[in-house]
Amino acid sequence: MQSAGEKIHIYHKHIPIVTRSVKGGFRNFKTAVLILAYSVYFLLPWLPWARNSAADQAIMFDLESRRFFIFDLIVYPQDIFWLAMLLFIAAALLFFVTGLLGRAWCGFFCFQTLWSDLFIMIEHWIQGERPARIRLQKQPWNVEKVLKIGSSHALMMLVSFWTAVTFATYFTYAPEFVQHFFSGTAASGGYLTVVILSVTTYLAGGVVREQICTLACPYARFQGVMYEADTLAVSYDARRGEGDKGRALPSAGLKTREERQAAGHGDCIDCGFCVQVCPTGIDIRNGLQYQCISCGLCIDACNNIMDSVGYPRGLIRYDSEQNLNSEKPHEPRLEWKRLKVIGYAAALIVMSSMLFYNIGTRSDTEVNVQQVRQPLFIMLSDGSFRNRYQIHIVNKTEHDEVYKLSVRDIPESALDMGSLPELNVHAGKALSVNAKVNLSSELAESTHEFHFVITPSEQNAEPVVVEAHFNSQR
Amino acid sequence: MSQDTKKAPTTTGHVWDDDLQELTNPLPRWWLYGFYITFAFAVIYWMFYPAWPIGSTYTKGIPGLNSVTYTATTVDGSEVQKTTHWNMRSKLMVEMNELHAAQKQWFDKVASMPYEAVSKDADLMQFVNSAGKTLFSDNCAPCHQSGAQGKIGFAPNLTDDYWQYGGTYEKIHETIVGGRRGYMPPFKEVVSEEEIAQVANYVLSMSGEPNDESAAKAGQALFHSDKAGCYICHGPDAKGRIELGSANLTDKIWLWANVPAEKDAAAKLKLVEGVISGGLARGVMPVWSTRLKPDQIKLLTVYVHDSLGGGK
């Protein structure tokens, strides 16, 4: 209840979270993921790859020519359903991992986590450890504060800028873009991309940080639905930590485990390190909270303390709710024999196989035959019938290709291509041509379907056969 | 012990129904600032774009800050540069001009090449198909229908293989440029009703439609006689004459009387009799040289010839 005279604040001031650095297994894993992810992200656009019809870049999402180059795979707009499958696979993978291990994506792989982590490292490197940073924040603005805070933010902005430039290089030939960018001759879209991404990267990683996870991120919210009692999550063993009378500082007479247990206190010495290292600023000892991104840093912090006081590790550990609450807890283990987890895994396997099968069996030639429906058929002066077709040929190879068009199930002479001598389709391009098919009235009556056969002139290339309808009756 | 110092939630102090209270949780500061930023955004927007209605007019932003310049064609055909405040209509003009400029190289290419060379170029034909379809839909479709299938008794089908005035590039071009005027005199004042029926039977017999054989025989004689004189326009073989645009009466294609649509022999006969008796004066195609540019007419010629059904 509000006491009289107290001012009502219309806004809620954000309390900055200043984290302490920590050493340990989870920290090493996070650092390894960070190095690997950054190596891939920042270096991949610079990987050369010999191409005939486009720039020599291994990964390039060429929006202008509407082709995505991924090593030897070229993705065309017609392959858009691969994107749908890829998104489904990504979702199933997220569900699978979350059902099994909790928010592992958030804690170790999410780019918000990675960039925040890097920016905290920058702050730590320039401004020092947590107490020094807090002292710096509290001191009045002087030369030291301006220099330290200014240089760390300048460095963050520089990283953000290069992050943005790197993103743009995925969509264009990297060496050329960077050269054009700095000489002021790049396309306006390039500058816009870099500016927007620089600003958002800096704001998200350098200023807003954990509030993205707690306030903005939808994945953080709906991952909660995938948790089950058997899901492994970063947990505090309250029974062991609190004892009967709660946690207590290791004061005189409460130093050894035996003394503490005799006095009814648990193993938690209330040092607060687990809170200080937390990038979202929560206290894991309050139980599973929506802010927890399961990065495991509190586990590292607690293990270090347990080692130093000589108690067994694992007061904070990856464990399941079910195991923590059971009468006889066993060693934490992956409980994968659950309907949800197996279901997610099945969806993942089925969809991945479908995607790889589709990519593996794609033809280099895509042909689409559309019958002209207005008019559906035409009676010619000798009483024979004409149907017209629009044939769309996509050449998915990297060289110009000449195609031969023929028909099956009806006489070859029925096909009329006008004056077009041959169908030359440029590398990675499409061609639409008109074809007329004329059948005598007797033949027209008995023909309802026939096939177009499109043969690439390239040696050993499989002809593409497309079914077409022939209409002669209203 | 969390880094975020927690306080009990504050309320307005009002209590209803014993325990129903209203929270006064403060807004996050970033949200509040976001709200203020929208104020600034609105003011900047008013400077750049048309915004406030004032009576019958409206604010147009600060003059010169965000203007659109485009080339417009006046009524007398001269081109003028116009500069206005930002508005959607001017933006449309700019975009239309850009599109026309982009299309121009293709139109120029078609205009500079002989018909046969255009029809052999698959890439160019792609442009002819799409641009031709648009031109056709805008100008020709009202009579010839959107699929160029025509309408019997009104406008000929352009997708079949019969061309009254000739289906070569040159003839199609001539037709579009100068238009056509088809005419058949009424015969009810020259021959009797019985004779009209005889000629009609003969016309039906040439297309393999049901007819009275003896009447058709008499009709054949009349057709070739100077009394009716049908052969003068339709030719001694009744296959029509391209220079006059007279119909070929021996094929399966009907231009004026929708004979195939009628199932009943008497009805078919009646339709043909009607044409012979009353004659025709409706076969008019307007002149297009005054409405379309030469390069558009050339492109349409190729479209009608190769994409539709010209030539044969």
Chai-1 contact restraints between the chains, C-beta under 6 A:
chainA,res_idxA,chainB,res_idxB,connection_type,confidence,min_distance_angstrom,max_distance_angstrom,comment,restraint_id
A,Q2,B,T10,contact,1.0,0.0,6.0,A-B,restraint_1
A,Q2,B,G13,contact,1.0,0.0,6.0,A-B,restraint_2
A,I8,B,T24,contact,1.0,0.0,6.0,A-B,restraint_3
A,H9,B,P26,contact,1.0,0.0,6.0,A-B,restraint_4
A,I10,B,P26,contact,1.0,0.0,6.0,A-B,restraint_5
A,Y11,B,P26,contact,1.0,0.0,6.0,A-B,restraint_6
A,Y11,B,L27,contact,1.0,0.0,6.0,A-B,restraint_7
A,Y11,B,R29,contact,1.0,0.0,6.0,A-B,restraint_8
A,Y11,B,L32,contact,1.0,0.0,6.0,A-B,restraint_9
A,H12,B,P26,contact,1.0,0.0,6.0,A-B,restraint_10
A,H12,B,P28,contact,1.0,0.0,6.0,A-B,restraint_11
A,K13,B,R29,contact,1.0,0.0,6.0,A-B,restraint_12
A,I15,B,D4,contact,1.0,0.0,6.0,A-B,restraint_13
A,I17,B,Q3,contact,1.0,0.0,6.0,A-B,restraint_14
A,G272,B,M1,contact,1.0,0.0,6.0,A-B,restraint_15
A,V275,B,M1,contact,1.0,0.0,6.0,A-B,restraint_16
A,G281,B,Q3,contact,1.0,0.0,6.0,A-B,restraint_17
A,G281,B,D4,contact,1.0,0.0,6.0,A-B,restraint_18
A,I282,B,S2,contact,1.0,0.0,6.0,A-B,restraint_19
A,D283,B,M1,contact,1.0,0.0,6.0,A-B,restraint_20
A,D283,B,S2,contact,1.0,0.0,6.0,A-B,restraint_21
A,Q374,B,G147,contact,1.0,0.0,6.0,A-B,restraint_22
A,P375,B,G147,contact,1.0,0.0,6.0,A-B,restraint_23
A,P375,B,Q149,contact,1.0,0.0,6.0,A-B,restraint_24
A,I378,B,T159,contact,1.0,0.0,6.0,A-B,restraint_25
A,I378,B,D160,contact,1.0,0.0,6.0,A-B,restraint_26
A,M379,B,K252,contact,1.0,0.0,6.0,A-B,restraint_27
A,L380,B,D160,contact,1.0,0.0,6.0,A-B,restraint_28
A,L380,B,D161,contact,1.0,0.0,6.0,A-B,restraint_29
A,S381,B,D161,contact,1.0,0.0,6.0,A-B,restraint_30
A,S381,B,Y162,contact,1.0,0.0,6.0,A-B,restraint_31
A,S381,B,D251,contact,1.0,0.0,6.0,A-B,restraint_32
A,S381,B,K252,contact,1.0,0.0,6.0,A-B,restraint_33
A,S381,B,I253,contact,1.0,0.0,6.0,A-B,restraint_34
A,G383,B,K252,contact,1.0,0.0,6.0,A-B,restraint_35
A,G418,B,D306,contact,1.0,0.0,6.0,A-B,restraint_36
A,S419,B,S119,contact,1.0,0.0,6.0,A-B,restraint_37
A,S419,B,K120,contact,1.0,0.0,6.0,A-B,restraint_38
A,L420,B,A122,contact,1.0,0.0,6.0,A-B,restraint_39
A,P421,B,K120,contact,1.0,0.0,6.0,A-B,restraint_40
A,L423,B,A122,contact,1.0,0.0,6.0,A-B,restraint_41
A,L431,B,A122,contact,1.0,0.0,6.0,A-B,restraint_42
A,S432,B,Q126,contact,1.0,0.0,6.0,A-B,restraint_43
A,N434,B,S307,contact,1.0,0.0,6.0,A-B,restraint_44
